[in-house]
Structure formats: structure tokens, C-alpha cells
């Protein structure tokens, strides 16, 4: 299932993801500065995790308090990979409060850009900044 990605299929999914993150952050942390959303679909398992930077530090998006948001992310993530012709993959979405964003994709190393705060980690995806 490998084919050239169709930008007409990719763009609306990416823009919707950005909008969903920004809307959620405007509700839960209006002074946010930067957000990271990592989605991985590998070996029939999907994982989404995100953090956001604000004046007081770095916090995780709570899957318990934001279940609908994570359902949307899971659906959009699978849709995005399918539009790229990929059955498995990983992406990292980085959004600034100015609404500038970038998205990084990986299809080989599913361990990239882990988001963690254990063992002295900051919550910023590993290998970013």
C-alpha cells in the first residue's frame, strides 16, 4: 500500500488536527506557547500522546479529561497515514501559539520523538530542541 501522497487528502486532515489542538489549548491553557502531538500506528496499535508548554511549565494532554480529543486524533492519525499510502507510521505535530506548525513523519523507527517526563525528561519530544 505505498503510493504518492495526495496533498488534497493530506492537507485537510493536518489542518483539522492543528485546529483541534489549538481549540483544546484555548480551553485548558490559554497562555500556551507550544504544543507537541505524537501519533504512532504500528503493529495494529495506535498511541497518541501530547504535551504543551506554558508559563508554568510543561503538561500532558490528559486522555481522561480529553477523551473526545484523543478519539479524533486517533481517527485523524490513521486517516493521515492511509492518505500517504502507509499502513504504519509515526508523526510529530509541533504547533506554536502563533499558529505556525510543522509536521514530521517517520516510517522506519517507531521509537523516535518519545514524549516522557520520567527519569528527568522534560516532556519535550526526544530529539526536538
N, C-alpha and C positions, 0 to 999 in steps of 0.2 A: 504494500500500500504506500509506495513512495511516488509522489508526483510533485510538480512545481506548485508552490503555494499560490493561491489565488488571492491577491490583495483585496478584491471585492468581498471575499469571505472573511478574511482576517481582520480588516480594519474595524468593522462594527463590533466585533467581539472584544477587541482590545479596548476600544473607546468605552464600551459598556463596563468593562472591568474597572477602568480608571474612574468612571462616574460613580460606580458603586463604592469604591474605596473612599473617594472624596466625600460622598454623601454621608457615609458612616462616620468618618472622622469629623465632619462638621457637627454631627450629633454628639459624639462621645468625647471629642478633644478639639475644640475649636482653635486652640493655639498650636496645632500640629505643624511640624516643619517638613518632615519627610516620612514616607511610608514605604515598606518593603512587603511584597506579597510573593511567596514562593509556592508554586504548584508543581507537583510531580505525579505522573501517572506511569507506573512501572510494575510489571508482573501482576497485572489486574488489580493493583491497589492504587488509590489516589490519596494524596496527602496535600493539604493546603495549610500554610502557616504564614502569619504576618506579624510585623511589628511596626510601631510608629514612634518617631522621635518628636518630643515636645519639650517645652521649657523645663519640666520637672524630671525628664529622663527618657527612657525607652520602655514602652509597654507592649505586650502582646495583644492582638485582637483576640477576644475571648470567643471560642467556639460555642460556649454555653450561653452567653448573653447575645450572641450574634449568629444564631443557627441558620436563619434565613440567608444571611450574607454568605456564609460558608457553603450552603447548598447552591447558591448562584455561582460562586467561584468554582465549585466542583463541576457543574454543568458547563460553564463557560470554558474552563480549562480543557475539558475533553473535546469540546467543540473546536477550540483553537488548534489543538493537536491534529484533529481529524482534517481540518481545513488545510493544514500543512502536509497532509498525507502521511502522518506519523501515527503509529499505534501506541508508542510510548515516548515519553519525553519529559522535559523539565523546563520551566521558565521562571524567571525572576522579573517582577514588575517593580520598578522604582519610580515613585511619584513624589514630586516636590510640592509644597503648598502653593507655589506659583502656577501649578497645574502642568508644568513641564514633566515629561515622563520618558522613561526608556524601558525597553523590554529586552531581556537576554534569553536566548534559548540554548539548550544543551540536549543532545540525543544519545550521547555515549556514557558520560559519567554522571550517574543519578545521585551522586553524593555531593555535588557542587552546591555552593551557596547555602549551606545549612544555617538555620536560624535557631540560636540557642542562647540561653543565659546561664547555663550550668558551667561549673569549673572556671569561673572568671570571665566567661564570654559576655559580650555586651548586648546581644540581641540584634546587632547588625549582621547581615548575612556574611559568612566567612568568605574572605577574598574580595570583599567590596569595601572600598575606602579604608 
